[in-house]
């Protein structure tokens, strides 16, 4: 199972993302979509999507976006939030924590939980634009950073 992970698109959607994303079974966006147009372009890819609201997601179109989500995908529990500093203390059930906000790619395992920030797909800070692809096996996973 392949999961595309995006964050901090800031109103940018590039057609060259489509070939990578359409090969995914799910898509997670960790906030700062920034515009309804960008949100709509991601939604029409036809992939089941999970979105959270970032600090730049304002207006009527973003009002319904949750600040955080806990979702099961492929037998694992994903906790999705924009700013990692807003995480609750208790993440007991989470297997993966997906976040954004810093615009810098990050992946690490801490206390049995995998933390992933795909970096910024729209506005880089320091280490360039990127997204991530998470592949889940039965008892394994792999993460690939995709430079954009």
N, C-alpha and C positions, 0 to 999 in steps of 0.2 A: 504494500500500500504506500502511495506517495502523497505527501502533504506539502503543498506550496505555502511558504510563509513570507508575508510581506509586512512592511511597516513604513510609516513616514513617507507616503507617496506624495503628499503635499500638492494634490491636484494634477500630478503628472501620471499619465498612462502611456506607455510606449508599445507600439505594435510588436516589437521584437520580443516582448515578454510572453506573447500569446502561445508560441510553440512550446515553451517550457511549462507554462501553467496549464495548458489543456491536456498535458500528459498526467496531471495530478488527479487523485481521487477526491481530495478536499483542499480547500484554501482557507488559510487563517490570515487575517489582517489585524495587526496590533495597533491600529489607530493612527491618527493624523492623515486621514484620507484627504481632508481639506475641502473637497468640492463634491457636489451632487453628481456632476458629470463624471468624475473619476470613479465614484461609488457605482454609478450605473454601468460604466464600461466593464468593471470587474464582475458585477452581477450577471451580465449577459454572456459571460464565458460558459455558463451552464454547469459550473462546478459547485457542489454544496459549499457555501461560504460561511465563515464565522467572523464577525467584525466586532471590535470594541471602539468606543469613542476615545479619541485623543484630545489633548488640550487645544488643538487647532480645529476641531470638528464642531462648528457652530451652525446655527440656522435650523429651520424647520426640518430639513432632510435628515439631520443628525440627531434630532431630539430623541428618537426612539433607540438609538444605539446604546447598549449597556456600557457601564464603566468597566466591568469585568465579566467574564464568562467562565463557567466550568462546564466542559463538554467531554463526553466519552467518544473517542475515535479509535477504532481498531483494538478495542479491549484495554486501552490506556486512558487515563484521565488527564485532560489538558486544562490548565488554568491560564487564561488569556487576560492581559492587562496592558495598558499603554506604558505607564511609568512604574518601573520595578519598585520605586520607593513607596508606592501605594499598596504593596502586597500586604495581605493580612498576615498575622503572625502564624496562624495554623494552616499549613499546606499539607496536612497529613495524607490526604487522598491523592494529591497530584503526582503524576509521573513526569509530566513536562510542564514547564512554566515558560510561556511565550510572552515577550514584551518588546517594546520599542523605545521611543523617546530620545535616546542618546545619539541616534544616527550612526552608531558604530557597531559593527558585527561582533557578536559575543556568543560563545557556547562553552558551557562547563557543566560538570556534574557536582552537585553539592548535597550531601545528606540523602543520597539516593534519588534525587530529582535532577532532571536535565533542564538547564536554563538556556534559552535560545533567544537572541536578539538578531534578526536577519539583517540589521543595518537599514539604512535609508534607501528606498528604491527611487526616491525623487530628489532629495537634497542631501548630498554627502557632507560629512564633517570629518575630515582627516583621512579616512581609509577608503574612500570611494563609494559609489552606489552599489548596492547588492540586495539580493533576496536569498532565501535558503530553501532547500528541498530536504525534507525529512522522510526517510524511507523506513517503514516499520516492517519487521519480520515477526515471526511468531514470538521469539524471545530476544530479538536483536533490534538494533536501530543503527542508522547511519545518517549523518548530516553533511550536506554539501553546500558550501557557499557558492552562489552564482553571481559573479561580477556582472554589473550592468553597464 
